[in-house]
Amino acid sequence: MNSKTITILGSTGSIGRATLDVVVNHPGQFEILALSAGRNMELLAEQIKRFRPKFVVVYSEKEADILREMNPLPGLEIGCGQEGLKQAATLPENDIVLNALVGAAGLMASLETIRAGKNLALANKESLVVGGPLFEAEMAKTGAKILPVDSEHSAIWQCLNAGKTSEVRQILLTASGGPFREREASTFKDISREEALNHPTWKMGPKITIDSATMMNKGLELIEAVWLFSLPPEQIKIVIHPQSIVHSMVEFVDSSIIAQLSNPDMKLPIAYALFWPDRLPSDNGKADLATIGQLNFYEPDDCKFPALKLARQAADMGGTAPAALNAANEVAVEHFLNGRIGFTRITELIEKILVKHNVIVTPSLDDILNCDRETRRQAAGMIGKE
């Protein structure tokens, strides 16, 4: 197998670090071409020394100056912000670009990757949530593919090998239920930042951890699945599975249900995407079912977790509605983390935004970017009046 040249956007986050672990565990299989980070220059400098990329991207010139003073690799080219991400995503030597950026900020890098004809290993679900209508045409032009990295979408991708998309009855998208699955809904208004950041299964960054606590993360994954697998929202069902062993399932028209199981370890879906179409031997996620003992499944409580209903509503509305949903969520989560609003205000704010939103059914890129920008302004204004 020939080695692959990869760019990792978001290399200092949990997915980026796990990707570099996969690279280390498979020597000679990959060359790191470019890395990007936001403001964690200390960790980025360590990664540069170890993996010796040709290009790196940081948040701004301030971080670039800090990195230059550290001098991790003389002569290293440094880019900044969205322009730097575009440069990294479109480097001619790229075989794969892994996008592990957080939030809608990852959209342009994903689009530029596809436009450059490079395969996109996608861990930034917001790219498709916000810009889903744009990707199909771009992929048709260049032949580039999107390789899912989220464990749930990787599971669906693997399960779909058992049949044709036309034979799918429904996708069963599993969710751990987060830290508040069994908590009384009447106490949700008292949930603290520290409680919401204590996820029972996965260790993730603060934004996605809060999304898991509200279950908006699963709602965003539903919208992402619509675009990844060309299925309508009504064919995607969310199922609570506290053990996080079954990462998702596909039910076919003959009533067969195909599932992908493993212990929760992001290195497994990362490796599957990076090595696709091959599988390599690994113990990542290795599960002993006899020790696990039992697997439980439950219907989600939409009353306790209104984010699920709101995400499905946005998916049904289509067009720019998911972009508005995502922008409002990002603003609300940021303000919750900063102590400006309470936990239940997150979904209350999103609902208000969706009610006001005028959908553009077939949006251009400018329409989507304007929607994102205007929704953030509206959401911040609503919070500022409280």
C-alpha positions as CSV (number, residue, x, y, z in Angstrom):
1,M,0.0,0.0,0.0
2,N,1.4,3.4,-1.0
3,S,1.6,6.0,1.7
4,K,-1.0,8.8,1.7
5,T,-0.3,12.5,2.2
6,I,-2.8,14.1,4.6
7,T,-3.7,17.5,6.0
8,I,-5.3,17.7,9.5
9,L,-7.4,20.7,10.2
10,G,-7.9,21.0,13.9
11,S,-4.8,19.0,14.9
12,T,-4.7,20.1,18.5
13,G,-8.3,19.0,19.3
14,S,-9.4,15.6,20.4
15,I,-10.1,14.3,16.9
16,G,-6.8,15.8,15.5
17,R,-4.8,14.2,18.3
18,A,-6.4,10.8,17.8
19,T,-5.7,11.1,14.0
20,L,-2.0,11.7,14.8
21,D,-2.1,8.7,17.1
22,V,-3.3,6.6,14.1
23,V,-0.5,8.0,12.0
24,V,2.1,7.1,14.7
25,N,0.6,3.6,15.0
26,H,1.0,2.9,11.3
27,P,4.5,4.0,10.4
28,G,5.3,4.6,6.8
29,Q,1.6,4.8,5.8
30,F,1.1,8.6,6.0
31,E,3.0,11.8,5.4
32,I,1.7,14.9,7.3
33,L,1.6,17.7,4.8
34,A,-0.2,20.4,6.8
35,L,-1.6,21.0,10.3
36,S,-4.0,23.7,11.6
37,A,-4.7,24.9,15.2
38,G,-6.5,27.8,16.7
39,R,-4.5,29.2,19.7
40,N,-2.8,26.2,21.3
41,M,0.7,27.1,20.0
42,E,2.5,25.0,22.6
43,L,0.9,21.7,21.4
44,L,1.1,22.7,17.8
45,A,4.8,23.4,18.1
46,E,5.3,19.9,19.6
47,Q,3.3,18.4,16.7
48,I,5.4,20.4,14.1
49,K,8.7,19.1,15.6
50,R,7.4,15.5,15.5
51,F,5.6,15.4,12.2
52,R,7.5,18.0,10.2
53,P,4.6,19.4,8.0
54,K,5.3,21.8,5.2
55,F,2.6,24.2,6.1
56,V,0.6,25.1,9.2
57,V,-2.4,27.3,9.9
58,V,-3.1,29.4,13.0
59,Y,-5.9,31.7,14.1
60,S,-4.3,35.0,13.4
61,E,-1.0,36.8,13.0
62,K,-0.6,37.1,16.8
63,E,-0.4,33.3,17.0
64,A,1.8,33.1,14.0
65,D,4.3,35.4,15.7
66,I,4.2,33.3,18.8
67,L,4.9,30.2,16.8
68,R,7.8,31.8,14.9
69,E,9.4,32.7,18.3
70,M,9.1,29.1,19.3
71,N,10.9,28.3,16.0
72,P,9.7,24.6,15.9
73,L,10.8,24.2,12.2
74,P,12.9,26.8,10.5
75,G,11.5,27.9,7.2
76,L,8.0,26.5,7.9
77,E,5.3,28.3,6.0
78,I,2.5,29.7,8.3
79,G,-1.0,30.7,7.1
80,C,-3.7,32.4,9.1
81,G,-7.5,32.2,9.5
82,Q,-9.9,31.2,6.7
83,E,-7.4,32.1,4.0
84,G,-4.8,29.8,5.6
85,L,-7.3,27.0,5.9
86,K,-8.2,27.4,2.2
87,Q,-4.5,27.1,1.3
88,A,-4.0,24.0,3.4
89,A,-7.1,22.3,2.0
90,T,-6.1,22.9,-1.6
91,L,-2.4,22.0,-1.5
92,P,-1.8,19.9,-4.7
93,E,0.1,17.2,-2.7
94,N,-2.9,16.3,-0.6
95,D,-4.4,12.9,-0.9
96,I,-6.8,13.4,2.1
97,V,-7.9,16.4,4.1
98,L,-9.2,15.5,7.5
99,N,-11.5,18.4,8.8
100,A,-11.8,18.3,12.6
101,L,-12.5,22.0,13.0
102,V,-15.3,23.0,15.4
103,G,-18.5,24.6,14.2
104,A,-19.5,26.4,11.0
105,A,-15.9,27.7,10.7
106,G,-15.1,24.4,9.0
107,L,-17.5,24.9,6.1
108,M,-15.2,26.8,3.7
109,A,-12.3,24.4,4.2
110,S,-14.6,21.4,3.4
111,L,-15.9,23.1,0.3
112,E,-12.5,24.0,-0.9
113,T,-11.2,20.5,-0.4
114,I,-14.0,19.1,-2.6
115,R,-13.5,21.8,-5.2
116,A,-9.8,20.9,-5.3
117,G,-10.8,17.2,-6.1
118,K,-9.4,15.9,-2.8
119,N,-11.1,13.3,-0.6
120,L,-12.5,14.9,2.6
121,A,-12.4,12.9,5.8
122,L,-15.1,14.8,7.6
123,A,-15.4,15.2,11.4
124,N,-16.8,18.7,11.1
125,K,-20.5,17.9,10.9
126,E,-21.4,21.5,10.6
127,S,-20.0,21.6,7.1
128,L,-23.0,19.6,5.9
129,V,-25.5,20.9,8.4
130,V,-24.8,24.5,7.2
131,G,-23.8,23.9,3.6
132,G,-25.3,20.6,2.7
133,P,-27.1,21.9,-0.4
134,L,-23.8,23.0,-1.9
135,F,-21.8,19.8,-1.8
136,E,-23.5,17.4,-4.2
137,A,-22.9,19.6,-7.3
138,E,-19.2,20.2,-6.3
139,M,-18.6,16.5,-5.8
140,A,-20.2,15.7,-9.2
141,K,-17.8,18.2,-10.8
142,T,-14.5,16.8,-9.3
143,G,-15.2,13.2,-8.3
144,A,-14.0,13.9,-4.7
145,K,-15.6,11.9,-1.9
146,I,-16.7,12.6,1.6
147,L,-15.4,10.0,4.1
148,P,-17.4,10.2,7.4
149,V,-15.3,10.3,10.6
150,D,-18.0,10.7,13.3
151,S,-18.4,7.3,14.8
152,E,-22.1,7.2,14.0
153,H,-21.8,8.1,10.4
154,S,-18.8,5.8,9.9
155,A,-21.0,3.0,11.3
156,I,-23.8,3.8,8.8
157,W,-21.3,4.0,6.0
158,Q,-20.0,0.6,6.9
159,C,-23.5,-0.9,7.4
160,L,-24.6,0.3,4.0
161,N,-22.1,-2.1,2.4
162,A,-24.7,-4.8,3.1
163,G,-27.2,-3.4,0.6
164,K,-28.2,-0.6,-1.8
165,T,-29.4,2.8,-0.7
166,S,-32.7,2.1,-2.5
167,E,-33.1,-1.0,-0.2
168,V,-32.8,1.0,3.1
169,R,-36.0,1.2,5.2
170,Q,-34.4,3.4,7.9
171,I,-31.2,4.4,9.6
172,L,-31.1,3.9,13.3
173,L,-28.8,6.7,14.6
174,T,-27.7,5.8,18.1
175,A,-27.1,8.3,21.0
176,S,-25.7,7.7,24.5
177,G,-28.3,10.1,25.9
178,G,-25.6,12.2,27.5
179,P,-25.3,12.9,31.2
180,F,-29.0,13.8,31.7
181,R,-30.8,10.9,30.2
182,E,-32.3,9.9,33.5
183,R,-32.5,13.3,35.1
184,E,-35.9,14.8,35.9
185,A,-36.9,17.4,33.2
186,S,-38.1,19.8,36.0
187,T,-34.5,20.2,37.2
188,F,-32.9,21.0,33.8
189,K,-33.1,24.7,34.5
190,D,-30.6,24.2,37.3
191,I,-28.0,22.3,35.3
192,S,-24.6,23.8,35.8
193,R,-21.7,24.2,33.3
194,E,-19.7,21.6,35.1
195,E,-22.5,19.1,35.1
196,A,-23.1,19.6,31.4
197,L,-19.4,19.1,30.6
198,N,-19.3,15.7,32.4
199,H,-20.1,13.3,29.5
200,P,-20.4,9.7,30.6
201,T,-18.7,8.1,27.6
202,W,-16.7,10.4,25.3
203,K,-14.0,12.9,26.1
204,M,-14.5,15.9,23.8
205,G,-14.1,19.6,23.5
206,P,-16.5,21.9,25.5
207,K,-18.8,22.8,22.6
208,I,-19.6,19.3,21.4
209,T,-19.9,18.1,25.0
210,I,-22.6,20.7,25.6
211,D,-24.3,19.7,22.3
212,S,-24.3,16.1,23.6
213,A,-25.9,17.2,26.9
214,T,-28.7,19.0,25.1
215,M,-28.7,16.2,22.4
216,M,-28.4,18.9,19.7
217,N,-25.3,17.0,18.7
218,K,-27.6,14.1,17.6
219,G,-29.9,16.5,15.9
220,L,-27.0,17.9,13.9
221,E,-25.9,14.3,13.0
222,L,-29.4,13.6,11.7
223,I,-29.1,16.6,9.3
224,E,-25.6,15.5,8.3
225,A,-26.9,12.0,7.6
226,V,-29.5,13.4,5.2
227,W,-26.7,14.8,3.0
228,L,-24.2,12.1,3.5
229,F,-26.5,9.2,2.6
230,S,-29.1,11.0,0.3
231,L,-32.0,10.0,2.5
232,P,-35.0,12.1,3.7
233,P,-35.2,13.0,7.4
234,E,-38.2,10.7,8.0
235,Q,-36.0,7.7,7.2
236,I,-33.6,8.5,10.0
237,K,-34.6,7.5,13.5
238,I,-32.7,8.4,16.7
239,V,-32.3,5.6,19.4
240,I,-30.9,6.0,22.8
241,H,-28.1,3.4,23.5
242,P,-26.3,4.2,26.8
243,Q,-23.5,1.7,26.4
244,S,-22.2,3.4,23.2
245,I,-21.2,0.0,21.7
246,V,-23.6,0.0,18.7
247,H,-22.5,3.1,16.9
248,S,-25.5,3.0,14.5
249,M,-27.6,0.6,12.5
250,V,-29.3,0.3,9.1
251,E,-32.6,-1.5,8.6
252,F,-33.2,-2.8,5.1
253,V,-36.5,-3.4,3.4
254,D,-36.4,-7.1,4.2
255,S,-36.3,-6.2,7.9
256,S,-32.7,-7.1,8.3
257,I,-30.8,-4.8,10.7
258,I,-27.1,-4.4,10.2
259,A,-25.1,-2.9,13.0
260,Q,-21.5,-1.8,13.6
261,L,-20.2,-2.5,17.1
262,S,-17.0,-1.5,18.9
263,N,-15.9,0.0,22.2
264,P,-16.0,3.8,22.0
265,D,-12.6,4.7,20.5
266,M,-12.5,7.4,17.8
267,K,-9.3,6.0,16.3
268,L,-11.4,3.2,14.7
269,P,-13.6,5.4,12.5
270,I,-10.6,7.7,11.8
271,A,-8.5,4.8,10.6
272,Y,-11.4,3.4,8.5
273,A,-11.7,6.8,6.7
274,L,-7.9,7.2,6.2
275,F,-7.3,3.7,5.0
276,W,-10.5,3.4,2.9
277,P,-11.1,1.3,0.8
278,D,-8.9,-1.0,2.8
279,R,-9.1,-2.2,6.4
280,L,-5.9,-2.7,8.4
281,P,-5.4,-4.9,11.5
282,S,-5.9,-3.0,14.7
283,D,-7.2,-3.4,18.3
284,N,-8.8,0.1,18.4
285,G,-12.3,-0.3,19.8
286,K,-11.9,-4.0,20.4
287,A,-15.0,-5.2,22.3
288,D,-15.6,-8.3,24.4
289,L,-19.4,-8.7,24.2
290,A,-19.5,-11.3,26.9
291,T,-17.9,-8.9,29.3
292,I,-20.2,-6.0,28.2
293,G,-23.1,-8.3,28.9
294,Q,-26.1,-6.4,27.6
295,L,-27.1,-3.7,25.2
296,N,-30.1,-1.5,25.8
297,F,-32.1,0.8,23.5
298,Y,-34.7,3.4,24.3
299,E,-36.8,6.0,22.5
300,P,-35.5,9.5,23.1
301,D,-37.6,11.9,25.1
302,D,-38.3,14.9,22.8
303,C,-39.9,16.8,25.7
304,K,-36.8,16.5,27.8
305,F,-34.5,17.1,24.8
306,P,-36.3,19.6,22.5
307,A,-33.2,20.0,20.4
308,L,-34.1,16.8,18.7
309,K,-37.5,18.1,17.6
310,L,-35.9,21.4,16.5
311,A,-33.2,19.7,14.4
312,R,-35.8,17.6,12.7
313,Q,-38.0,20.7,12.1
314,A,-35.0,22.4,10.5
315,A,-34.2,19.4,8.4
316,D,-37.9,19.3,7.2
317,M,-37.8,23.0,6.4
318,G,-34.6,22.6,4.4
319,G,-32.7,25.3,2.6
320,T,-31.1,27.7,5.0
321,A,-33.0,26.5,8.1
322,P,-30.3,24.1,9.3
323,A,-27.7,26.9,8.9
324,A,-29.9,29.1,11.1
325,L,-30.4,26.3,13.6
326,N,-26.6,25.8,13.8
327,A,-25.7,29.5,14.1
328,A,-28.2,30.0,16.9
329,N,-27.0,26.9,18.7
330,E,-23.3,28.0,18.5
331,V,-24.2,31.4,19.9
332,A,-26.3,29.9,22.7
333,V,-23.8,27.3,23.7
334,E,-21.0,30.0,23.9
335,H,-23.1,32.1,26.2
336,F,-24.0,29.1,28.4
337,L,-20.3,28.2,28.7
338,N,-19.6,31.9,29.6
339,G,-22.4,31.9,32.3
340,R,-24.6,34.3,30.4
341,I,-27.7,32.0,30.1
342,G,-29.0,28.9,31.7
343,F,-29.1,25.4,30.2
344,T,-32.7,25.4,29.1
345,R,-32.3,28.8,27.4
346,I,-30.1,27.2,24.7
347,T,-33.0,25.4,23.0
348,E,-35.5,28.2,23.8
349,L,-33.3,30.6,21.9
350,I,-33.0,28.3,18.9
351,E,-36.7,27.8,18.8
352,K,-37.3,31.6,18.6
353,I,-34.8,31.8,15.8
354,L,-36.4,29.1,13.8
355,V,-39.9,30.6,14.2
356,K,-38.5,33.9,12.8
357,H,-36.4,32.4,10.0
358,N,-37.4,33.0,6.4
359,V,-36.1,30.0,4.5
360,I,-34.2,30.3,1.2
361,V,-35.1,26.9,-0.3
362,T,-32.2,26.7,-2.8
363,P,-29.5,28.8,-1.3
364,S,-26.2,29.9,-2.8
365,L,-23.0,30.0,-0.8
366,D,-23.6,33.8,-0.2
367,D,-27.1,33.0,1.0
368,I,-25.8,30.5,3.5
369,L,-23.0,32.8,4.8
370,N,-25.4,35.7,5.1
371,C,-27.9,33.5,7.0
372,D,-25.1,32.4,9.4
373,R,-24.0,35.9,10.0
374,E,-27.5,37.4,10.4
375,T,-28.6,34.6,12.7
376,R,-25.7,35.1,15.0
377,R,-26.5,38.8,15.2
378,Q,-30.1,38.1,16.0
379,A,-29.3,35.4,18.6
380,A,-26.7,37.6,20.3
381,G,-29.2,40.5,20.3
382,M,-31.9,38.3,22.0
383,I,-29.5,37.3,24.7
384,G,-28.3,40.9,25.2
385,K,-31.9,42.0,25.9
386,E,-32.3,39.6,28.8
